[in-house]
Amino acid sequence: MDFSEIQELIRLFEETGLSEIEIEENGRRVRLAKQLLVETVAVPARAHSGASPAGRVPSGDAPADPETEALLAEGLTTIDSPMVGTFYASSSPTDPPFVQVGDTVDADQVVCIVEAMKIMNEVTAKVPAIVERVLVRNGAPVEYGQPLLAVRPLA
């Protein structure tokens, strides 16, 4: 493996987002690895003040998108993605979805999964509610804070 091949390997390594790769050719071995930093931040739970009937207030930095604002106007709240990852409606492709439109969910009930770095992270409803809409298709990439489901909280 010559220098230009190693440079190309590094370029591909950076583009693919892999964290580690090892290649052996003609008795020579090249190993590339990235050190991943995982930071856990504790966020205090906010008490529901009643100021927002939907329970979700857009931050002052970025206004909510029109679709989210329409949901808020209907008295719905959203269950948002806790991280960047991939949305899954069920635990496996052959299993039924955790929830469907019209289902009543408990506060601690799992409603979907967001996969990040091959770890399946269960997302719970947080409040007793009725599922009104599923906002993301199964297998779609999601961003941190992106609404996944629209629910109507039970009084």
C-alpha positions as CSV (number, residue, x, y, z in Angstrom):
1,M,0.0,0.0,0.0
2,D,1.6,3.3,-1.1
3,F,1.2,6.8,0.4
4,S,-1.6,7.8,-2.1
5,E,-3.6,4.7,-1.2
6,I,-3.3,5.5,2.5
7,Q,-4.4,9.1,1.8
8,E,-7.4,7.8,-0.1
9,L,-8.2,5.4,2.8
10,I,-8.1,8.3,5.2
11,R,-10.4,10.4,3.0
12,L,-12.9,7.6,2.8
13,F,-12.7,6.9,6.5
14,E,-13.6,10.6,7.2
15,E,-16.4,10.6,4.7
16,T,-18.1,7.5,5.9
17,G,-18.2,8.4,9.6
18,L,-16.7,5.1,10.7
19,S,-15.1,5.1,14.1
20,E,-12.5,2.4,13.3
21,I,-11.1,0.5,10.4
22,E,-8.2,-1.9,10.0
23,I,-6.8,-3.2,6.7
24,E,-4.0,-5.7,6.1
25,E,-2.3,-6.1,2.7
26,N,0.9,-8.0,1.8
27,G,1.9,-8.3,5.5
28,R,1.4,-4.6,6.2
29,R,-1.4,-3.4,8.4
30,V,-3.0,0.1,8.6
31,R,-5.4,0.9,11.4
32,L,-7.4,4.1,11.7
33,A,-9.5,4.9,14.7
34,K,-11.3,7.9,16.1
35,Q,-11.8,8.6,19.8
36,L,-15.5,9.2,20.3
37,L,-16.6,11.4,23.1
38,V,-19.9,10.7,24.8
39,E,-21.2,13.4,27.0
40,T,-24.2,12.8,29.3
41,V,-26.0,15.9,30.5
42,A,-28.6,15.8,33.2
43,V,-31.6,17.9,32.4
44,P,-33.9,18.8,35.2
45,A,-37.5,18.0,34.6
46,R,-39.7,21.0,34.1
47,A,-43.0,21.2,35.8
48,H,-46.0,21.8,33.6
49,S,-47.0,25.4,34.2
50,G,-50.1,25.3,32.0
51,A,-48.8,28.3,30.0
52,S,-48.6,26.1,26.9
53,P,-51.7,23.9,26.4
54,A,-49.6,21.6,24.3
55,G,-46.8,21.2,26.8
56,R,-44.1,22.1,24.3
57,V,-42.7,25.5,24.0
58,P,-40.4,26.4,21.1
59,S,-37.1,27.9,22.2
60,G,-36.6,31.6,21.7
61,D,-33.6,30.9,19.4
62,A,-35.5,29.0,16.7
63,P,-39.2,29.3,16.0
64,A,-41.2,26.1,15.6
65,D,-41.9,25.0,12.1
66,P,-45.4,25.6,10.7
67,E,-46.5,22.0,11.1
68,T,-45.5,21.9,14.8
69,E,-47.2,25.3,15.4
70,A,-50.4,23.9,13.8
71,L,-50.2,20.9,16.2
72,L,-49.8,23.2,19.2
73,A,-52.8,25.2,18.0
74,E,-54.9,22.0,18.0
75,G,-54.0,21.4,21.6
76,L,-51.7,18.6,20.8
77,T,-48.2,18.0,22.3
78,T,-45.3,16.3,20.6
79,I,-43.1,13.5,21.7
80,D,-39.7,14.6,20.5
81,S,-36.5,12.7,19.6
82,P,-34.1,12.7,22.5
83,M,-31.1,12.4,20.1
84,V,-30.0,12.2,16.5
85,G,-30.6,8.8,15.2
86,T,-33.0,6.5,13.2
87,F,-36.7,6.3,14.1
88,Y,-38.2,2.8,14.5
89,A,-42.0,2.3,15.2
90,S,-41.4,-1.3,16.4
91,S,-38.7,-3.3,18.0
92,S,-38.1,-5.4,14.9
93,P,-39.4,-5.3,11.3
94,T,-41.7,-8.3,11.9
95,D,-43.2,-6.9,15.2
96,P,-46.3,-4.6,15.3
97,P,-45.6,-0.9,16.0
98,F,-45.4,0.1,19.7
99,V,-48.4,2.5,19.1
100,Q,-50.8,3.4,16.4
101,V,-53.1,6.4,15.8
102,G,-56.0,6.2,18.3
103,D,-54.0,4.3,21.0
104,T,-54.1,5.5,24.6
105,V,-50.7,5.5,26.2
106,D,-49.4,5.7,29.7
107,A,-46.7,8.2,30.8
108,D,-44.0,5.5,31.0
109,Q,-45.1,3.5,27.9
110,V,-42.6,3.0,25.1
111,V,-43.9,4.6,21.9
112,C,-40.9,4.2,19.6
113,I,-37.2,3.6,19.4
114,V,-34.4,5.9,18.2
115,E,-31.3,4.0,17.3
116,A,-28.0,5.9,17.7
117,M,-24.6,4.2,17.3
118,K,-26.2,0.7,17.2
119,I,-27.9,1.4,20.6
120,M,-31.7,1.1,20.7
121,N,-33.0,4.0,22.9
122,E,-36.6,3.6,24.0
123,V,-38.7,6.8,23.8
124,T,-41.6,7.0,26.3
125,A,-44.8,9.1,26.2
126,K,-43.9,11.2,29.3
127,V,-47.6,11.9,29.8
128,P,-50.8,9.9,29.6
129,A,-52.2,10.7,26.1
130,I,-54.0,9.6,22.9
131,V,-51.8,9.1,19.9
132,E,-53.1,11.5,17.2
133,R,-50.4,11.3,14.5
134,V,-47.1,9.5,13.7
135,L,-45.0,12.3,12.2
136,V,-42.0,10.2,11.0
137,R,-41.9,7.2,8.7
138,N,-40.3,4.0,10.0
139,G,-36.5,3.9,9.4
140,A,-36.2,7.6,8.8
141,P,-33.3,9.6,10.2
142,V,-34.3,12.1,12.9
143,E,-32.7,15.1,14.6
144,Y,-32.4,16.0,18.3
145,G,-35.7,17.6,19.3
146,Q,-37.6,16.6,16.1
147,P,-41.2,15.8,16.8
148,L,-41.9,12.1,16.3
149,L,-45.5,11.7,17.4
150,A,-48.4,14.1,18.1
151,V,-50.5,13.2,21.1
152,R,-53.5,14.7,22.9
153,P,-52.7,14.7,26.6
154,L,-55.4,13.2,28.9
155,A,-56.7,15.6,31.5
